[in-house]
Amino acid sequence: MNDEAWFALAVALTVVGAGGSWWAFRNRGASTGLKLTALTFLVPAAYLTGTLELLGEVAMSVTDWATGFVFSLSTWIGVGIAGLAVLLFGISTKVGDGKRVVEPGSPGEQAPKQVRPGKPARSAAPVDPDMADIEALLKKRGIE
């Protein structure tokens, strides 16, 4: 849009705002009328500072982007691929491999079973990899 079109838009919006302000003063009172008058003055201020043109260009760019987004097959394929990636990431946090590498001497290493007199030996149940650290601390403290 050229400069004359932006000027015409600013004049039209100012005239409409002035009419609304006049109506508000007569029917709604001074407070509402002053608020609408203040908003009306923002239109020529936006034109004179170039902000009106900037806002118009931003609105046109957002509209072009949105219509391209909605009606583009490649965009929807990209959205589907992004959704699949998020789904796979979420599934990967729920699926465990069942194997865990434990270095010798680390807290997760299983110590040999010690049987105390008068206490029956526990069966060697498989250690949950997530609980290995906790069990190692308990064993270190003598709690089994």
Secondary structure, 3 states (H helix, E strand, C coil): CCHHHHHHHHHHHHHHHHHHHHHHHHHCCHHHHHHHHHHHHHHHHHHHHCHHHHHHHHHHHHHHHHHHHHCCHHHHHHHHHHHHHHHHHHHHHHCCCCCCCCCCCCCCCCCCCCCCCCCCCCCCCCCCCCCHHHHHHHHHCCCC
